[in-house]
C-alpha cells in the first residue's frame, strides 16, 4: 500500500506538472523539455520529445493493478505522442525505454483484452508505434561491423545532411549489446525479421571481438574497426546489460548459442572480476590486474542476474555488501571505493539494487529481504520525497537534491518494490509468464515459439571450442536449487555484516598461495612509511625505488623489469596506483565539504534541500550540529557591499544577497552589523547551477575574519531562484543552514508536524552524522605522508589580488610492460582566483569529491601557471593511467 501511495505521488505529479514533456523536474514542478533547459550533455540523449516517462511507465500501471489508468495512458500515447521529431537521441536509451515501453505496454494490453474486461477497443496501436520507431532506429546500424552508431536522428536518421549525427566512432558495449530482447520481440510480434537480424549481428560482432585469452570485453569499442577503445572490463557502467541480455536472450529465444556465450563470459567474470564481496574492474589483456579501486552503482543489478543464473552464494554476498553501503550513506552513491567511502556522491534514484533485492527474495524466501525493501521505501520517503514527486540526490552526504526524476524511477523502482511485497492474489496476471528487460518491461515468454524467422544455427562454436563440463544447460528449478532452510542465506550474509566499517577483507595473494606461506596481505599505500626498512625492502622487491628530492618531497619510481617476479611487478603497479589516489584523496580532504540549505516552511517542510558552497570564515556549520534556522529576508542594497538600509527587515533573519562588487567577507560584516543570523549569497551569473558548475567555496579577504561569527553559504543562480520563487509565492520562507540535511523528525522535534507529511515510517531520530570519512584510513594516510615527507605536495604563489592556492598532486604510472613509471602531478583540486565586475577577487575552490566535466577546462587553463615547475612533464602520463582518467570522464556521462 505504501508503494502504491508513493507511485501515485510521483505519477500524478508527472501527469499534472510535466506531461507531455519527457520528464518531471520535481523541485521546480515543471516538465523537462529538450532545448528549453540547460544541456546536461549525454544525459539528455534519452529525451526525444516523445513523453518518455509516460511510455516508460505503461506496463508498471498494470503490474500495480491500475488498469483504468493504464487504459487512459495508452489512449494518451496513441493520440499525443509523435515519434517523428527532428531530434538526436541515444539508440540505447530509446530502445530500452521507448521501444521497450511500447512493447511492454502492448504485451499487457493484449493480455488484458484477452481477459475480457479492459482494452476491448485495443487493436495493436502500440505495436504499430513500436514498429515505426524500430524503423527509425535501423539507420544507426549502417556500419560495416553491424555495431550501431550511438545516436540517431528520429526524423533524418544518421548520415543525412540534416541529421547532426553519424560522425561518432565509438560506442559502449552495453549500448550495442542491449538490443536483442526488444528487437527480437518486435520481429516476433510483427513477423518482420529484420530487427532481430540486426540485433543478432551486433551481438555476434562483440562476441567475436572479445579478448580471446581472458574471454572479457572492454567498455568502449570502435564501431567501424572493432578495436577496443577502453580496455577495462567489469560488470558495471558501459557493459552491464550486455551480459544480462545474453542470458535473457537464451531464456526468451531459446537459442543455445546465447547461453554458451554467457557462460563463457560468466566464468571469466567469476575468475577475474569477482573478488567476493567486491566486483572490481580489470584490464582485458591483464585480467589479474585491477583497473581501478572503486565500483559504480550500476553493478547492483548483478546479484539479480546471478539469481537467474542460479549462482546464489556470490549474489547474497555482493548484495549484502551493497546494503551495508546503503545503510552507511542512505543511498548507493554513483561510485564508491573498495573501503566504502564516497567516490561520486550523486544518486539518481537508480532501481538496480531494488531489482536484485526482489530476485533474492524470490530465490530464498528469506524475510530479511523484505526488511531491506522496507529500508529502501523509508529512505526514499525520508530523503528524496518532495512536494512535486521524488528528487534525485545530488550528494548523499549532505542530502541535497537535483531537479531530476528519471523515467526509470517510475518504470522500474516501483515495479520491483511492489512485486517484492505483493502476494499472488495482489496480481491480476502471472508475472512468471514474462521476462523483464533491463528497463523492467515485460515481454511474454510465448514469443520463443512465435515467428521464428531466424536460423537457430549455433554460431558460437565458429569462434571457440567450449568445454561443456563448465555449463549447466537448464534453467534453474527453484524448488530444488534453493534450500528451504531459512538460515541458508543468513549464514552467507553473516561474515559480511561489518564489512563496510572495517577494512576490506582480502584473501591470500597469488604469489603467497604458490609458496604456501599463508595469508599475508601486500603492503598498502596507506600503511607505507618511508622510514621503515622492511617497507623499503618490500618496495625494492616490487621494483619501486624511492628518490628524495631537493624540495623535501619523495618521488616513487617503478621499473617493472627490476621486480623480483611478474607478480611482484603487478603488486608494485597496484601500490603506485594506490599511492596516487591516496595523495589525491588527502588533498580533497583538505577542502571544505558542501553544505545544505533546507527549506523547512510550508509547503516544503524540509523536503527541498539545495547544495550550497561553504565559506572559509564565519560559523563552521560542521561544529554546530543543529545548524542555523530562520526566515529569509532580501537586503538593501541587494549586493550587500555597503551599510544595510533595511536593518529592521533583516534583524534575526537569514539575509539573501547577490554576488559581486565586493568581497564576501565585506558582505558578511555588513549583514552581521544589521542583525542577521546568517547569510546566503546568490550567484549573479544567469543559469549557473551546481548541476554543471564546480562547487564554489567563498574565501576571506586576506585579513583576519575572526570578527565574523554568523554562517555564510553560497548558492548558484538556479538554486537561489528556488528560494526567491518560494518567497514570491509564499512570502514567509524559513530555511535551515547546516552541514547536512536534517531528517524531518529532527527539524520538527517538539513542534506540530502537518499530518500529510508524517509518514508511518518516520523515525524520531537524529540524523546528524558526520560526513562519511574513514577515520582510520585518514590517520594512516597522515602518518604515512608525514613519514614520507608529503609525497608530491607543492604550492604556488598567489596571483595578484588573489588568495594563495594549494595544488593537489596525483601521479601517473606505466603499464606493466613499460620500463618505468613515476609519480607525476596533475592539477586535480585547485583554488582559482576569479574577479567580479568591479575587479575585486572572489576566489573559488572546486569540490574535491565530485568533479563535473565542465571543470576540466578551468583546471587545464589554471595548470599553465605552474606546469613548468613540476617534476615530470605531462607527457609522462602513460597508457594505463590515461585509461583510468578516461573512465572517470566516461562515468560522468551518467547512464551508459
ZAMARGU-4260 file (C-alpha; in steps of 0.2 Angstrom, whole numbers, plus 5000, padded with zeros to 4 digits):
<rodrens>
0) 5000/5000/5000 | 5014/5012/5004 | 5022/5008/4987 | 5006/5012/4978 | 5004/5028/4988
5) 5022/5033/4983 | 5019/5029/4965 | 5003/5039/4964 | 5013/5054/4971 | 5026/5053/4958
10) 5015/5048/4943 | 5001/5061/4947 | 5014/5075/4948 | 5022/5070/4932 | 5005/5070/4923
15) 4999/5086/4932 | 5015/5097/4930 | 5026/5089/4916 | 5016/5079/4903 | 5018/5079/4888
20) 5036/5083/4892 | 5048/5069/4894 | 5052/5070/4912 | 5047/5079/4928 | 5058/5092/4936
25) 5052/5089/4954 | 5060/5104/4963 | 5053/5117/4951 | 5037/5107/4947 | 5038/5108/4928
30) 5042/5097/4913 | 5060/5095/4906 | 5059/5099/4888 | 5075/5096/4877 | 5082/5113/4872
35) 5072/5123/4884 | 5083/5118/4899 | 5102/5120/4900 | 5110/5105/4892 | 5116/5091/4903
40) 5126/5083/4890 | 5124/5064/4886 | 5111/5063/4900 | 5099/5072/4888 | 5101/5060/4874
45) 5086/5050/4882 | 5074/5064/4879 | 5066/5064/4862 | 5050/5074/4865 | 5040/5058/4865
50) 5033/5059/4883 | 5047/5047/4888 | 5041/5045/4906 | 5023/5040/4901 | 5028/5027/4889
55) 5041/5020/4901 | 5028/5018/4914 | 5014/5010/4904 | 5016/4992/4910 | 5020/4997/4928
60) 5002/5003/4929 | 4996/4986/4925 | 5008/4977/4937 | 5002/4989/4951 | 4984/4984/4946
65) 4980/5002/4939 | 4970/4995/4924 | 4959/5011/4922 | 4974/5022/4922 | 4983/5011/4910
70) 4969/5012/4898 | 4969/5031/4899 | 4988/5032/4897 | 4988/5021/4881 | 4975/5032/4874
75) 4986/5047/4878 | 5001/5039/4870 | 4991/5034/4854 | 4984/5052/4852 | 4998/5063/4858
80) 5015/5055/4855 | 5025/5060/4840 | 5040/5049/4835 | 5045/5059/4820 | 5054/5073/4829
85) 5070/5082/4822 | 5080/5077/4837 | 5095/5067/4840 | 5093/5053/4853 | 5103/5039/4861
90) 5099/5022/4851 | 5102/5013/4868 | 5091/5023/4879 | 5077/5025/4865 | 5077/5006/4863
95) 5076/5001/4881 | 5065/5015/4887 | 5053/5019/4872 | 5053/5004/4861 | 5053/4993/4877
100) 5040/5003/4884 | 5029/5002/4869 | 5031/4983/4868 | 5029/4981/4887 | 5013/4991/4885
105) 5007/4980/4870 | 5011/4964/4879 | 5000/4968/4894 | 4986/4977/4883 | 4983/4961/4873
110) 4983/4951/4890 | 4970/4962/4897 | 4960/4962/4881 | 4960/4943/4882 | 4954/4943/4899
115) 4939/4952/4893 | 4936/4967/4904 | 4948/4981/4899 | 4956/4986/4882 | 4942/4979/4871
120) 4945/4993/4859 | 4963/4990/4858 | 4969/4985/4840 | 4988/4984/4842 | 4991/5003/4841
125) 5006/5002/4852 | 5014/4989/4842 | 5012/4999/4826 | 5021/5014/4835 | 5034/5002/4841
130) 5037/4996/4823 | 5038/5014/4817 | 5051/5018/4830 | 5060/5002/4826 | 5062/5008/4808
135) 5068/5025/4814 | 5082/5016/4824 | 5088/5005/4809 | 5099/5018/4800 | 5110/5018/4815
140) 5116/5000/4810 | 5123/5006/4794 | 5141/5001/4798 | 5152/4988/4791 | 5154/4980/4808
145) 5135/4979/4811 | 5138/4989/4828 | 5125/5003/4829 | 5130/5022/4829 | 5127/5028/4847
150) 5115/5041/4841 | 5102/5043/4828 | 5090/5057/4822 | 5072/5052/4824 | 5067/5061/4808
155) 5083/5061/4797 | 5092/5045/4803 | 5111/5046/4803 | 5121/5051/4788 | 5108/5063/4781
160) 5115/5082/4780 | 5102/5087/4792 | 5104/5073/4805 | 5118/5081/4815 | 5125/5064/4819
165) 5134/5050/4811 | 5152/5056/4814 | 5154/5046/4830 | 5167/5032/4830 | 5164/5023/4847
170) 5150/5016/4857 | 5149/5007/4873 | 5147/4988/4874 | 5131/4989/4883 | 5124/5001/4870
175) 5127/4989/4856 | 5124/4973/4865 | 5107/4978/4874 | 5095/4977/4859 | 5091/4959/4856
180) 5076/4957/4868 | 5067/4972/4861 | 5072/4970/4843 | 5068/4951/4843 | 5052/4954/4852
185) 5047/4967/4839 | 5051/4954/4825 | 5041/4940/4833 | 5026/4951/4837 | 5026/4958/4819
190) 5034/4944/4808 | 5046/4956/4801 | 5063/4948/4804 | 5075/4962/4800 | 5075/4969/4818
195) 5081/4953/4826 | 5094/4950/4812 | 5102/4967/4815 | 5102/4965/4834 | 5110/4947/4832
200) 5123/4954/4820 | 5129/4967/4833 | 5130/4953/4847 | 5139/4942/4835 | 5152/4955/4832
205) 5155/4959/4850 | 5157/4941/4854 | 5170/4939/4840 | 5180/4954/4847 | 5181/4948/4865
210) 5198/4946/4871 | 5202/4928/4867 | 5214/4924/4882 | 5203/4931/4896 | 5186/4930/4887
215) 5182/4948/4893 | 5175/4963/4884 | 5180/4981/4886 | 5169/4996/4890 | 5170/5005/4873
220) 5173/4999/4855 | 5176/5007/4839 | 5160/5004/4828 | 5170/5003/4812 | 5185/4993/4816
225) 5180/4984/4831 | 5196/4989/4841 | 5193/4991/4859 | 5195/5010/4864 | 5193/5007/4883
230) 5201/4990/4888 | 5195/4990/4906 | 5181/4977/4910 | 5169/4975/4924 | 5150/4972/4926
235) 5145/4990/4929 | 5143/5005/4918 | 5146/5003/4900 | 5145/4983/4900 | 5131/4978/4912
240) 5116/4975/4902 | 5127/4966/4888 | 5129/4951/4900 | 5111/4952/4906 | 5104/4951/4888
245) 5115/4936/4883 | 5107/4926/4897 | 5089/4933/4895 | 5090/4931/4876 | 5093/4912/4879
250) 5078/4912/4890 | 5066/4922/4878 | 5073/4915/4862 | 5079/4898/4867 | 5095/4899/4857
255) 5109/4889/4865 | 5122/4900/4857 | 5117/4914/4869 | 5119/4903/4884 | 5136/4897/4878
260) 5142/4914/4877 | 5135/4920/4893 | 5143/4905/4902 | 5160/4909/4894 | 5159/4927/4900
265) 5152/4922/4917 | 5167/4910/4920 | 5179/4924/4916 | 5169/4936/4927 | 5170/4925/4942
270) 5188/4921/4939 | 5195/4939/4937 | 5182/4952/4942 | 5173/4944/4957 | 5183/4946/4972
275) 5169/4942/4985 | 5160/4953/4990 | 5168/4965/4978 | 5166/4966/4959 | 5182/4976/4953
280) 5186/4981/4935 | 5201/4973/4927 | 5211/4975/4911 | 5205/4963/4897 | 5223/4959/4892
285) 5230/4959/4910 | 5215/4952/4920 | 5224/4949/4936 | 5227/4967/4937 | 5214/4978/4944
290) 5209/4993/4933 | 5203/5004/4947 | 5200/5004/4966 | 5181/5009/4965 | 5165/5002/4960
295) 5150/5010/4952 | 5132/5009/4957 | 5126/5001/4941 | 5134/4984/4946 | 5120/4982/4959
300) 5110/4973/4945 | 5122/4959/4945 | 5116/4949/4960 | 5099/4948/4952 | 5107/4941/4936
305) 5117/4928/4947 | 5100/4923/4954 | 5093/4920/4936 | 5110/4910/4933 | 5107/4900/4948
310) 5123/4906/4957 | 5116/4911/4974 | 5131/4912/4986 | 5140/4926/4977 | 5124/4935/4974
315) 5120/4935/4993 | 5137/4941/4997 | 5138/4956/4984 | 5120/4961/4988 | 5124/4962/5007
320) 5140/4972/5004 | 5129/4985/4994 | 5116/4985/5008 | 5129/4989/5020 | 5135/5004/5009
325) 5117/5010/5008 | 5115/5009/5027 | 5130/5020/5029 | 5125/5033/5016 | 5106/5031/5015
330) 5108/5028/4996 | 5120/5019/4985 | 5132/5033/4979 | 5136/5033/4960 | 5153/5026/4964
335) 5161/5021/4980 | 5179/5015/4984 | 5184/4997/4990 | 5184/5004/5008 | 5167/5010/5005
340) 5170/5029/5005 | 5160/5040/4993 | 5169/5042/4976 | 5155/5051/4967 | 5141/5057/4978
345) 5126/5058/4967 | 5111/5045/4967 | 5099/5047/4953 | 5086/5036/4961 | 5093/5020/4952
350) 5082/5004/4954 | 5096/4991/4951 | 5098/4987/4970 | 5079/4985/4972 | 5079/4973/4957
355) 5092/4962/4965 | 5083/4963/4982 | 5067/4956/4973 | 5076/4942/4964 | 5085/4937/4980
360) 5068/4936/4990 | 5060/4926/4976 | 5075/4914/4976 | 5077/4912/4995 | 5060/4916/5003
365) 5071/4925/5017 | 5060/4939/5025 | 5077/4948/5028 | 5075/4955/5010 | 5058/4962/5015
370) 5066/4972/5028 | 5079/4978/5015 | 5064/4983/5004 | 5057/4992/5019 | 5073/5002/5022
375) 5073/5007/5003 | 5055/5014/5005 | 5059/5023/5021 | 5074/5031/5014 | 5065/5037/4998
380) 5051/5045/5008 | 5063/5052/5021 | 5076/5060/5010 | 5070/5060/4992 | 5052/5064/4993
385) 5047/5082/4988 | 5030/5091/4986 | 5031/5088/4967 | 5037/5070/4966 | 5054/5062/4971
390) 5070/5071/4968 | 5087/5063/4964 | 5101/5065/4977 | 5114/5077/4971 | 5125/5072/4986
395) 5121/5058/4998 | 5132/5065/5011 | 5123/5082/5013 | 5106/5076/5007 | 5105/5089/4994
400) 5094/5087/4979 | 5095/5088/4960 | 5080/5094/4950 | 5078/5077/4941 | 5066/5062/4942
405) 5072/5050/4928 | 5059/5039/4919 | 5067/5023/4925 | 5062/5028/4943 | 5043/5025/4938
410) 5047/5011/4926 | 5057/5000/4937 | 5059/5006/4956 | 5040/5004/4960 | 5038/4989/4949
415) 5051/4979/4959 | 5046/4986/4976 | 5028/4982/4973 | 5032/4964/4967 | 5044/4962/4982
420) 5029/4964/4994 | 5014/4958/4983 | 5006/4941/4986 | 4999/4931/4972 | 4982/4937/4975
425) 4988/4956/4973 | 4992/4952/4955 | 4979/4952/4941 | 4991/4941/4930 | 5005/4929/4932
430) 5022/4938/4932 | 5031/4921/4929 | 5024/4921/4911 | 5035/4936/4907 | 5054/4941/4907
435) 5060/4958/4912 | 5070/4968/4900 | 5084/4979/4908 | 5071/4993/4910 | 5059/4980/4918
440) 5047/4980/4903 | 5038/4964/4902 | 5040/4953/4886 | 5029/4937/4886 | 5039/4920/4886
445) 5027/4913/4872 | 5037/4924/4860 | 5050/4910/4860 | 5039/4899/4849 | 5032/4913/4838
450) 5038/4918/4821 | 5055/4910/4822 | 5062/4919/4807 | 5080/4917/4812 | 5090/4902/4809
455) 5095/4894/4825 | 5112/4889/4819 | 5125/4889/4833 | 5137/4902/4828 | 5147/4902/4844
460) 5157/4887/4840 | 5164/4895/4825 | 5174/4906/4836 | 5180/4895/4850 | 5179/4877/4857
465) 5170/4876/4873 | 5171/4864/4887 | 5153/4858/4890 | 5158/4852/4908 | 5158/4870/4913
470) 5140/4873/4909 | 5123/4869/4916 | 5111/4869/4901 | 5095/4870/4910 | 5086/4885/4918
475) 5086/4883/4937 | 5072/4874/4946 | 5069/4885/4961 | 5061/4871/4971 | 5077/4861/4970
480) 5090/4875/4969 | 5086/4885/4985 | 5085/4875/5001 | 5070/4879/5012 | 5082/4882/5027
485) 5079/4900/5032 | 5097/4900/5039 | 5104/4897/5022 | 5105/4915/5016 | 5109/4921/5033
490) 5124/4910/5035 | 5132/4918/5019 | 5127/4936/5025 | 5134/4935/5042 | 5153/4936/5039
495) 5149/4952/5029 | 5139/4961/5042 | 5153/4974/5047 | 5162/4974/5031 | 5159/4992/5027
500) 5165/4998/5044 | 5181/4988/5044 | 5195/4987/5031 | 5190/4976/5016 | 5194/4958/5018
505) 5207/4951/5006 | 5212/4933/5003 | 5229/4925/5000 | 5239/4934/4987 | 5243/4923/4971
510) 5262/4924/4975 | 5260/4918/4993 | 5247/4905/4988 | 5260/4897/4976 | 5273/4897/4990
515) 5261/4891/5003 | 5266/4904/5015 | 5249/4908/5021 | 5239/4924/5020 | 5249/4939/5021
520) 5242/4955/5013 | 5253/4965/5002 | 5260/4982/5008 | 5246/4995/5006 | 5250/5013/5001
525) 5240/5020/5016 | 5252/5010/5028 | 5268/5014/5019 | 5282/5023/5030 | 5297/5029/5021
530) 5307/5027/5037 | 5303/5008/5039 | 5317/4997/5032 | 5305/4982/5030 | 5294/4993/5019
535) 5308/4999/5008 | 5314/4981/5006 | 5296/4977/5000 | 5296/4991/4988 | 5313/4985/4981
540) 5305/4968/4978 | 5291/4976/4969 | 5303/4986/4958 | 5299/5003/4966 | 5313/5014/4971
545) 5312/5030/4982 | 5320/5046/4977 | 5322/5061/4990 | 5320/5077/4980 | 5329/5093/4985
550) 5312/5102/4989 | 5309/5089/5003 | 5297/5078/4993 | 5298/5060/4990 | 5296/5053/4972
555) 5292/5035/4969 | 5298/5027/4953 | 5293/5009/4947 | 5304/4999/4935 | 5294/4983/4931
560) 5309/4974/4925 | 5318/4976/4941 | 5304/4967/4951 | 5308/4950/4959 | 5294/4942/4948
565) 5280/4947/4937 | 5268/4945/4951 | 5278/4957/4962 | 5278/4969/4947 | 5259/4969/4947
570) 5259/4972/4966 | 5271/4986/4963 | 5259/4994/4950 | 5245/4992/4961 | 5254/5000/4975
575) 5259/5015/4964 | 5240/5017/4959 | 5235/5017/4977 | 5249/5030/4981 | 5242/5042/4968
580) 5224/5040/4973 | 5229/5042/4991 | 5239/5058/4988 | 5224/5065/4978 | 5212/5060/4992
585) 5222/5069/5005 | 5221/5085/4995 | 5202/5083/4993 | 5200/5080/5012 | 5208/5097/5015
590) 5194/5105/5005 | 5178/5110/5015 | 5164/5099/5010 | 5147/5105/5003 | 5134/5112/5014
595) 5115/5111/5014 | 5101/5124/5013 | 5085/5116/5018 | 5068/5124/5016 | 5058/5120/5031
600) 5042/5131/5030 | 5025/5127/5021 | 5023/5118/5009 | 5041/5111/5009 | 5043/5105/5027
605) 5061/5100/5024 | 5059/5091/5008 | 5068/5103/4997 | 5087/5103/5000 | 5099/5114/4990
610) 5118/5111/4988 | 5127/5126/4995 | 5146/5131/4994 | 5154/5134/5011 | 5164/5149/5017
615) 5181/5149/5024 | 5176/5161/5038 | 5161/5163/5050 | 5152/5150/5059 | 5158/5132/5055
620) 5142/5123/5052 | 5150/5106/5054 | 5154/5111/5073 | 5136/5117/5076 | 5126/5101/5073
625) 5109/5110/5075 | 5113/5122/5061 | 5106/5140/5059 | 5087/5141/5056 | 5077/5157/5052
630) 5066/5166/5040 | 5075/5173/5025 | 5075/5192/5020 | 5082/5201/5005 | 5093/5215/5010
635) 5095/5233/5003 | 5106/5236/4994 | 5105/5218/4986 | 5124/5217/4984 | 5127/5219/5002
640) 5143/5230/4999 | 5138/5245/5009 | 5128/5248/5025 | 5111/5239/5025 | 5097/5251/5023
645) 5083/5239/5029 | 5090/5233/5045 | 5073/5231/5053 | 5068/5218/5039 | 5085/5209/5042
650) 5087/5208/5060 | 5085/5190/5067 | 5084/5183/5049 | 5095/5175/5036 | 5100/5188/5023
655) 5099/5185/5005 | 5111/5195/4994 | 5118/5195/4977 | 5136/5190/4972 | 5148/5203/4965
660) 5155/5221/4968 | 5164/5217/4984 | 5172/5204/4994 | 5162/5190/5003 | 5169/5195/5020
665) 5163/5213/5017 | 5145/5207/5014 | 5146/5196/5029 | 5151/5210/5040 | 5138/5222/5034
670) 5123/5209/5037 | 5130/5204/5054 | 5130/5223/5059 | 5112/5224/5053 | 5107/5209/5065
675) 5106/5195/5053 | 5109/5177/5060 | 5116/5171/5043 | 5118/5175/5025 | 5116/5167/5008
680) 5125/5174/4993 | 5116/5170/4977 | 5126/5169/4961 | 5123/5183/4948 | 5128/5173/4933
685) 5111/5169/4925 | 5108/5150/4924 | 5123/5144/4934 | 5119/5128/4944 | 5128/5116/4955
690) 5122/5103/4942 | 5135/5109/4930 | 5147/5120/4939 | 5161/5115/4952 | 5157/5119/4970
695) 5160/5137/4975 | 5170/5140/4991 | 5170/5158/4997 | 5187/5164/5003 | 5191/5178/5015
700) 5198/5195/5011 | 5216/5191/5016 | 5213/5200/5033 | 5208/5192/5050 | 5190/5186/5049
705) 5188/5181/5067 | 5175/5195/5069 | 5163/5186/5058 | 5153/5174/5068 | 5137/5171/5058
710) 5137/5157/5045 | 5138/5161/5026 | 5134/5150/5012 | 5134/5152/4993 | 5120/5146/4981
715) 5122/5146/4962 | 5109/5155/4952 | 5097/5141/4949 | 5096/5135/4967 | 5095/5153/4973
720) 5080/5156/4962 | 5071/5141/4970 | 5071/5151/4986 | 5067/5168/4978 | 5052/5159/4969
725) 5046/5152/4985 | 5047/5170/4993 | 5036/5177/4979 | 5023/5163/4981 | 5023/5160/5000
730) 5031/5177/5007 | 5037/5169/5023 | 5050/5156/5019 | 5060/5148/5033 | 5077/5139/5029
735) 5089/5128/5039 | 5108/5131/5036 | 5118/5115/5041 | 5132/5104/5036 | 5120/5090/5031
740) 5101/5089/5028 | 5091/5085/5043 | 5078/5071/5045 | 5061/5080/5046 | 5058/5071/5063
745) 5073/5081/5069 | 5068/5098/5062 | 5050/5097/5069 | 5055/5089/5086 | 5043/5097/5099
750) 5033/5106/5085 | 5017/5102/5077 | 5020/5092/5060 | 5007/5094/5047 | 4998/5077/5046
755) 5001/5074/5027 | 5020/5074/5029 | 5020/5062/5043 | 5025/5045/5036 | 5021/5029/5045
760) 5040/5025/5044 | 5046/5042/5051 | 5058/5038/5065 | 5061/5051/5078 | 5080/5050/5077
765) 5094/5062/5075 | 5102/5061/5058 | 5116/5072/5062 | 5130/5061/5057 | 5147/5065/5052
770) 5151/5065/5033 | 5157/5048/5028 | 5176/5048/5032 | 5186/5033/5036 | 5195/5039/5051
775) 5207/5025/5052 | 5211/5027/5034 | 5214/5046/5036 | 5225/5043/5051 | 5235/5031/5042
780) 5236/5042/5027 | 5243/5057/5038 | 5255/5046/5047 | 5262/5039/5030 | 5264/5056/5022
785) 5272/5063/5037 | 5285/5049/5037 | 5287/5051/5018 | 5288/5070/5019 | 5272/5073/5010
790) 5273/5064/4993 | 5271/5076/4979 | 5265/5092/4989 | 5268/5109/4981 | 5261/5126/4982
795) 5261/5141/4970 | 5262/5160/4973 | 5245/5168/4973 | 5241/5178/4958 | 5240/5197/4960
800) 5225/5201/4971 | 5220/5183/4974 | 5222/5170/4988 | 5236/5158/4988 | 5231/5141/4982
805) 5236/5123/4986 | 5238/5112/4971 | 5234/5093/4974 | 5246/5081/4966 | 5242/5064/4959
810) 5253/5054/4948 | 5255/5043/4933 | 5261/5025/4930 | 5266/5015/4916 | 5258/4998/4910
815) 5266/4983/4917 | 5276/4980/4901 | 5284/4998/4901 | 5301/5001/4908 | 5297/5013/4922
820) 5283/5023/4930 | 5284/5038/4941 | 5273/5048/4952 | 5269/5064/4941 | 5257/5078/4945
825) 5240/5083/4939 | 5230/5098/4945 | 5215/5089/4952 | 5209/5102/4965 | 5214/5120/4965
830) 5208/5137/4971 | 5205/5148/4956 | 5205/5166/4960 | 5191/5174/4950 | 5187/5193/4948
835) 5170/5200/4949 | 5163/5215/4939 | 5172/5228/4950 | 5188/5219/4949 | 5188/5213/4967
840) 5194/5195/4969 | 5182/5181/4974 | 5192/5165/4975 | 5183/5150/4971 | 5188/5132/4976
845) 5182/5117/4966 | 5175/5102/4975 | 5186/5088/4979 | 5174/5074/4978 | 5163/5077/4963
850) 5171/5085/4948 | 5160/5088/4933 | 5167/5088/4916 | 5165/5107/4914 | 5179/5109/4927
855) 5192/5101/4916 | 5194/5116/4905 | 5196/5128/4920 | 5209/5116/4928 | 5219/5114/4912
860) 5220/5133/4910 | 5224/5136/4928 | 5238/5122/4927 | 5248/5133/4915 | 5253/5144/4929
865) 5264/5131/4937 | 5266/5116/4925 | 5284/5120/4921 | 5289/5118/4940 | 5283/5100/4940
870) 5295/5085/4942 | 5288/5076/4927 | 5281/5083/4911 | 5263/5079/4906 | 5269/5068/4893
875) 5275/5055/4906 | 5257/5051/4910 | 5256/5034/4901 | 5243/5022/4894 | 5235/5013/4910
880) 5233/5029/4920 | 5226/5038/4905 | 5213/5024/4904 | 5208/5027/4922 | 5206/5046/4918
885) 5195/5042/4903 | 5185/5030/4913 | 5182/5044/4926 | 5176/5056/4912 | 5165/5042/4904
890) 5156/5039/4920 | 5152/5057/4921 | 5141/5054/4906 | 5129/5046/4918 | 5120/5031/4910
895) 5130/5021/4898
</rodrens>
